[in-house]
Amino acid sequence: MNISPNKWWILVFILIAATILLTLLAAPSNNKLLAGSTFGKNPNGYGAWYQYMLDKEIAIERWQKPFSELKPTNNKISYLKILPPQRRQFYSLSQAEYNWVKQGNTIVVLGIDAPSTAAPFTTTQSYEDLEIKIATTRRKESISNSILQDEYGSIVWQKNIDEGKVIYAVTPYIAANAYQNSPDNYQFIAELVNQNSLILVDEYLHGYKDQEVIQKERQETLLDYFSKTVWLPIGIQVIIITIIAFAFKLRRFGTPTLIPKIQIDNSQAYIQALAAVLEKAECSDFVVNMITKDEKLQLQQSLGLGKGNISDDILLNAWQQATGKDSTQLQKLLQVSQNNSHLNYSELIKWLQQWQRYHN
C-alpha cells in the first residue's frame, strides 16, 4: 500500500497523540493519598476532626514539609501521622523520628498494618469514660502498654522511648469524617495528641506542600523533573514510534511475512463451549451462583475480612461502615442467587454491571 507523504505524517501524528493520551489515562492516581488528610471532605478524611480541635481552641497546625525540616524547640510537640493506604504495610519509625521522640516529644501513628482476626468488624471499646467505635477486624498481638484492646489483641498501644513516646493504632479512620456521629472517637484522638504544647498534623504525607518546599523542589534539574512524571515514558515511546514509522516508510525490514496460524487455546474453547451449553439450557442460575460467590469473596477481602465464609449480614454491615453508604442495593445483588432467579441475557449483563461498580 502506497501512502503519500502528507498522509504518512498524519498517521505518525495520530500514533503519537494516541500514545500520549493512553499514557496519561493510565497514569496512577494520587486520590488514595488524600485518605486521612485534614483537607479531606470524604468519609475517610479528617477535616471534621481538625475543625473540632480548632473549635476547642487547641494549638494545632498542619505540617506541610518533610519531617527532617522539623527543628528542635524547647517546647514539646505531638506529631500526628494518619497513614494513607500505600504507606501502611511497610511503615516503621525512621531514625530521625526515633531521636526526636527521645527528646520528650510524641508521635501518634494511625493505620499500622496488622493481620485480620476473628474479631467482629464493628466493636465498641471503653476508655475511661469514653465509648469508642472501632470498625476493623485487624489486631496487633496483645501488648503490655495497650491503650485499647480486647480478647483478639491490641487496637491502640503505646511505646515509651526515653522521655518521649510513640502511640500506634491499627485503624486509620478512628476519628475520620465518617464518625461525626461518634463524638467520643474525636475526643479520644484529641486526648492522645493533646499532651504537649503544640500538635502538628503531617500533611506532607498526603501530598500537601507549602510554598517554600514547592520552590525548593522546582530547583531540581529538568531531567529529574521529567523522571518523576509521565513525560519521560511518553518521550521514549514517541521516539520508538517515530523510528518504527521511518522504518516502515523506508521498508528497511523487507517484504511482509505471513502471520503464523494461531493455535486454539483448548481451555478457552472448553469454557466457551460450556458457556454455550449453559446458555442453551437456560441455566443462568448456576452462573449467577458461581459469580456471586466470587464477587462476595473479592468484596470481603477488600474490606479486610479474609477468605473465610461469612454471612451476608456481616459483609453488608462492614461495607456500610467502610463506605458510609446505604447497603440496600448490595443486599439485592446478593439475594439474586438465593432466589434462584432465571435471568435472561440482558438481565444478566445488567446484574454484572451492577457488581462492577463495587470494585471501582
C-alpha positions as CSV (number, residue, x, y, z in Angstrom):
1,M,0.0,0.0,0.0
2,N,1.4,3.4,-1.0
3,I,0.9,6.3,1.4
4,S,1.5,9.9,0.3
5,P,4.0,11.9,2.4
6,N,1.2,14.2,3.8
7,K,-0.9,11.2,4.8
8,W,2.1,9.5,6.3
9,W,2.8,12.3,8.7
10,I,-0.8,12.5,9.7
11,L,-0.6,8.8,10.6
12,V,2.6,9.4,12.7
13,F,0.8,12.3,14.5
14,I,-2.2,10.2,15.3
15,L,0.0,7.4,16.7
16,I,1.9,9.9,18.9
17,A,-1.3,11.6,20.1
18,A,-2.9,8.2,20.9
19,T,0.2,7.2,22.9
20,I,0.2,10.4,25.0
21,L,-3.5,10.1,25.7
22,L,-3.2,6.4,26.8
23,T,-0.2,7.1,29.0
24,L,-2.0,10.0,30.7
25,L,-5.1,7.9,31.3
26,A,-3.1,5.0,32.6
27,A,-1.0,7.2,35.0
28,P,-1.5,6.2,38.7
29,S,-3.9,8.4,40.7
30,N,-3.0,10.1,43.9
31,N,-6.5,10.1,45.3
32,K,-5.6,7.5,47.8
33,L,-3.0,9.8,49.3
34,L,-5.9,12.0,50.4
35,A,-7.3,9.3,52.8
36,G,-6.6,10.6,56.3
37,S,-5.9,14.2,55.3
38,T,-7.3,17.1,57.3
39,F,-8.1,18.7,54.0
40,G,-10.3,15.7,53.0
41,K,-14.1,16.1,53.0
42,N,-14.8,12.5,52.1
43,P,-15.7,9.9,54.8
44,N,-12.1,8.8,55.0
45,G,-10.8,12.4,55.5
46,Y,-10.1,14.2,58.8
47,G,-11.5,17.7,58.0
48,A,-14.2,17.5,60.6
49,W,-11.9,16.3,63.4
50,Y,-9.4,19.2,62.6
51,Q,-12.3,21.7,62.8
52,Y,-13.3,20.0,66.1
53,M,-9.8,20.7,67.5
54,L,-9.9,24.3,66.3
55,D,-13.3,24.9,67.9
56,K,-11.8,23.8,71.2
57,E,-9.0,26.4,70.7
58,I,-6.3,23.7,70.9
59,A,-2.9,24.6,69.4
60,I,-2.9,22.6,66.3
61,E,-1.3,23.2,62.8
62,R,-0.9,21.4,59.5
63,W,2.7,20.4,58.8
64,Q,3.4,20.6,55.0
65,K,7.2,19.9,55.0
66,P,9.4,16.8,55.3
67,F,9.8,15.6,58.8
68,S,13.6,16.4,58.5
69,E,12.8,20.1,58.5
70,L,11.2,20.0,61.9
71,K,13.6,22.0,64.0
72,P,14.2,21.2,67.7
73,T,12.5,23.5,70.2
74,N,12.2,23.9,73.9
75,N,8.5,23.1,73.7
76,K,7.3,19.5,73.5
77,I,5.3,18.7,70.3
78,S,2.8,16.0,69.4
79,Y,3.1,14.8,65.8
80,L,0.1,13.1,64.2
81,K,0.6,10.8,61.2
82,I,-2.5,9.3,59.5
83,L,-1.1,6.8,57.0
84,P,-2.7,6.6,53.5
85,P,-3.2,3.0,52.2
86,Q,0.0,2.8,50.2
87,R,2.2,3.8,53.3
88,R,0.8,1.3,55.8
89,Q,2.3,-2.1,55.1
90,F,6.0,-1.1,55.3
91,Y,5.8,1.7,57.8
92,S,8.5,1.9,60.5
93,L,9.8,4.8,62.7
94,S,12.8,6.5,61.0
95,Q,16.0,7.1,62.9
96,A,15.3,10.9,62.8
97,E,11.8,10.3,64.3
98,Y,13.2,8.0,66.9
99,N,15.8,10.6,68.0
100,W,13.1,13.3,68.0
101,V,10.9,11.2,70.3
102,K,13.7,10.6,72.7
103,Q,13.8,14.3,73.4
104,G,10.4,14.1,75.1
105,N,8.1,14.5,72.1
106,T,5.2,12.3,71.0
107,I,4.4,10.7,67.7
108,V,0.9,9.3,67.1
109,V,0.6,6.9,64.0
110,L,-2.9,5.8,62.9
111,G,-3.1,3.0,60.4
112,I,-0.4,0.5,61.3
113,D,-0.7,-2.7,59.3
114,A,-1.9,-5.7,61.3
115,P,-3.4,-9.1,60.5
116,S,-7.1,-9.7,60.3
117,T,-8.6,-11.7,63.2
118,A,-11.9,-13.3,64.2
119,A,-13.0,-10.1,65.9
120,P,-16.3,-8.6,64.8
121,F,-15.8,-5.8,62.2
122,T,-17.6,-3.3,64.4
123,T,-17.0,-3.2,68.2
124,T,-17.2,-0.6,71.0
125,Q,-14.2,-0.2,73.2
126,S,-14.2,1.6,76.6
127,Y,-11.5,4.1,77.5
128,E,-12.0,6.0,80.8
129,D,-15.5,7.5,80.4
130,L,-15.5,7.2,76.6
131,E,-17.1,4.6,74.3
132,I,-15.1,4.4,71.1
133,K,-16.4,2.7,68.0
134,I,-13.9,0.6,66.2
135,A,-14.6,-0.7,62.6
136,T,-11.9,-3.2,61.7
137,T,-11.1,-6.9,62.4
138,R,-7.3,-6.1,62.5
139,R,-5.5,-6.6,65.7
140,K,-1.9,-6.5,66.9
141,E,-0.8,-9.2,69.3
142,S,-1.5,-8.2,72.9
143,I,1.0,-5.6,74.1
144,S,1.6,-4.7,77.8
145,N,1.2,-1.0,77.1
146,S,-2.1,-1.3,75.3
147,I,-4.5,1.7,75.5
148,L,-7.4,-0.1,73.7
149,Q,-7.6,-3.9,73.4
150,D,-9.9,-6.8,73.6
151,E,-9.6,-10.6,73.6
152,Y,-8.4,-10.6,70.0
153,G,-5.4,-8.3,70.6
154,S,-4.3,-4.7,70.8
155,I,-6.0,-1.9,68.8
156,V,-4.2,1.2,70.2
157,W,-0.9,0.9,72.2
158,Q,2.0,2.9,73.4
159,K,5.8,2.6,73.3
160,N,7.9,4.7,75.5
161,I,11.3,5.9,74.2
162,D,13.3,7.7,77.0
163,E,11.3,10.9,77.8
164,G,9.0,10.6,74.8
165,K,6.6,8.0,73.4
166,V,5.0,6.7,70.2
167,I,1.3,5.7,70.1
168,Y,0.2,3.3,67.4
169,A,-3.4,2.4,66.2
170,V,-4.3,-0.3,63.7
171,T,-7.2,1.7,62.2
172,P,-6.5,4.9,60.4
173,Y,-10.1,6.1,60.4
174,I,-10.9,6.1,64.1
175,A,-11.8,9.9,64.0
176,A,-12.5,10.3,60.3
177,N,-15.4,12.3,58.9
178,A,-17.5,9.1,58.8
179,Y,-17.5,9.2,62.7
180,Q,-19.0,12.6,63.2
181,N,-21.9,11.0,65.0
182,S,-19.4,9.3,67.4
183,P,-18.0,12.3,69.4
184,D,-16.2,10.0,71.8
185,N,-14.0,8.9,68.9
186,Y,-13.0,12.5,68.3
187,Q,-12.4,13.2,72.0
188,F,-10.3,10.0,72.2
189,I,-7.8,11.0,69.5
190,A,-7.8,14.6,70.9
191,E,-6.7,13.2,74.2
192,L,-3.9,11.1,72.6
193,V,-2.3,14.0,70.8
194,N,-3.2,16.9,73.2
195,Q,-0.4,16.1,75.7
196,N,2.1,18.8,74.6
197,S,2.1,22.5,73.9
198,L,1.6,22.1,70.1
199,I,0.1,19.5,67.8
200,L,1.4,19.1,64.2
201,V,-0.6,17.0,61.7
202,D,1.5,15.6,58.9
203,E,0.0,16.7,55.6
204,Y,3.2,16.3,53.6
205,L,2.5,12.6,53.8
206,H,-0.7,13.3,51.8
207,G,1.0,15.3,49.1
208,Y,0.4,18.8,50.5
209,K,3.4,21.1,50.4
210,D,3.9,24.7,51.5
211,Q,5.3,27.3,49.0
212,E,8.9,27.1,50.5
213,V,9.0,23.3,49.8
214,I,7.5,23.7,46.3
215,Q,10.0,26.4,45.3
216,K,12.9,24.2,46.6
217,E,11.7,21.2,44.6
218,R,11.4,23.3,41.5
219,Q,15.2,23.9,41.6
220,E,15.8,20.3,40.6
221,T,17.2,19.6,37.2
222,L,14.9,19.2,34.2
223,L,15.8,15.6,33.8
224,D,15.0,14.9,37.5
225,Y,11.6,16.5,37.0
226,F,10.8,14.5,33.8
227,S,11.9,11.3,35.5
228,K,9.2,11.8,38.2
229,T,6.4,12.5,35.7
230,V,4.7,10.6,32.9
231,W,6.5,12.8,30.3
232,L,9.7,10.7,30.3
233,P,8.0,7.4,29.3
234,I,5.9,9.4,26.8
235,G,9.1,10.8,25.2
236,I,10.6,7.4,25.0
237,Q,7.5,5.9,23.3
238,V,7.3,8.8,20.9
239,I,11.0,8.2,19.8
240,I,10.3,4.5,19.4
241,I,7.2,5.1,17.3
242,T,9.0,7.6,15.1
243,I,11.8,5.1,14.5
244,I,9.3,2.4,13.6
245,A,7.4,4.8,11.3
246,F,10.6,5.8,9.5
247,A,11.5,2.1,9.1
248,F,8.0,1.4,7.7
249,K,8.4,4.3,5.3
250,L,11.7,3.1,4.0
251,R,10.7,-0.6,4.1
252,R,14.1,-1.5,5.8
253,F,12.7,-4.7,7.2
254,G,12.0,-6.3,3.8
255,T,8.8,-7.7,2.5
256,P,6.0,-8.5,4.9
257,T,5.8,-12.1,6.2
258,L,2.6,-14.0,6.8
259,I,1.5,-14.3,10.5
260,P,1.5,-17.9,11.6
261,K,-1.8,-19.6,12.3
262,I,-2.8,-19.0,15.9
263,Q,-3.1,-22.2,17.9
264,I,-6.5,-22.8,19.5
265,D,-6.5,-22.5,23.3
266,N,-8.2,-25.7,24.5
267,S,-9.1,-24.2,27.9
268,Q,-10.7,-21.2,26.3
269,A,-12.5,-23.4,23.8
270,Y,-13.8,-25.5,26.6
271,I,-15.0,-22.5,28.6
272,Q,-16.8,-21.1,25.5
273,A,-18.4,-24.5,24.8
274,L,-19.6,-24.8,28.4
275,A,-21.0,-21.3,28.3
276,A,-22.9,-22.1,25.1
277,V,-24.4,-25.2,26.7
278,L,-25.4,-23.3,29.8
279,E,-27.0,-20.6,27.7
280,K,-28.9,-23.1,25.6
281,A,-30.1,-25.0,28.7
282,E,-31.1,-21.7,30.3
283,C,-29.0,-22.4,33.4
284,S,-28.3,-18.8,34.3
285,D,-29.0,-19.6,38.0
286,F,-25.8,-21.8,38.0
287,V,-23.8,-18.9,36.5
288,V,-25.3,-16.4,38.9
289,N,-24.5,-18.6,41.9
290,M,-20.8,-19.1,40.9
291,I,-20.3,-15.4,40.1
292,T,-22.0,-14.3,43.4
293,K,-19.6,-16.4,45.4
294,D,-16.6,-15.0,43.6
295,E,-17.8,-11.3,43.9
296,K,-18.6,-11.8,47.5
297,L,-15.1,-13.2,48.3
298,Q,-13.4,-10.3,46.4
299,L,-15.5,-7.7,48.3
300,Q,-14.9,-9.2,51.7
301,Q,-11.1,-9.4,51.1
302,S,-11.1,-5.7,50.0
303,L,-12.8,-4.9,53.4
304,G,-10.1,-6.9,55.3
305,L,-12.4,-9.7,56.3
306,G,-10.2,-12.5,55.0
307,K,-11.2,-15.5,52.9
308,G,-13.4,-17.3,55.3
309,N,-17.1,-17.9,54.8
310,I,-19.0,-15.1,56.4
311,S,-22.7,-14.2,56.5
312,D,-24.2,-11.6,54.2
313,D,-25.2,-9.5,57.2
314,I,-21.6,-9.2,58.4
315,L,-20.5,-8.3,54.8
316,L,-23.2,-5.7,54.4
317,N,-22.5,-4.1,57.8
318,A,-18.8,-4.0,57.1
319,W,-19.3,-2.4,53.7
320,Q,-21.7,0.2,55.0
321,Q,-19.3,1.1,57.9
322,A,-16.3,1.4,55.5
323,T,-18.1,3.5,52.8
324,G,-20.8,5.3,54.8
325,K,-23.3,4.3,52.0
326,D,-26.6,2.5,52.1
327,S,-26.2,-1.2,51.6
328,T,-29.7,-1.9,50.2
329,Q,-28.6,-2.2,46.6
330,L,-25.7,-4.6,47.6
331,Q,-28.1,-6.7,49.5
332,K,-30.3,-7.1,46.4
333,L,-27.3,-8.2,44.3
334,L,-26.5,-10.9,46.9
335,Q,-30.1,-12.1,47.0
336,V,-30.3,-12.8,43.3
337,S,-28.5,-16.1,43.7
338,Q,-30.5,-17.0,46.8
339,N,-33.8,-16.5,44.9
340,N,-32.8,-19.0,42.2
341,S,-33.8,-16.4,39.6
342,H,-33.6,-17.3,36.0
343,L,-32.0,-14.2,34.4
344,N,-32.2,-13.6,30.7
345,Y,-29.2,-12.3,28.8
346,S,-29.9,-8.6,29.2
347,E,-30.8,-9.1,32.9
348,L,-27.5,-11.0,33.5
349,I,-25.5,-8.3,31.8
350,K,-27.2,-5.6,33.9
351,W,-26.5,-7.6,37.1
352,L,-22.8,-8.0,36.2
353,Q,-22.5,-4.2,35.5
354,Q,-24.0,-3.5,39.0
355,W,-21.4,-5.8,40.6
356,Q,-18.6,-4.0,38.7
357,R,-19.5,-0.7,40.5
358,Y,-18.4,-2.1,43.8
359,H,-14.9,-2.7,42.6
360,N,-14.3,0.7,41.1
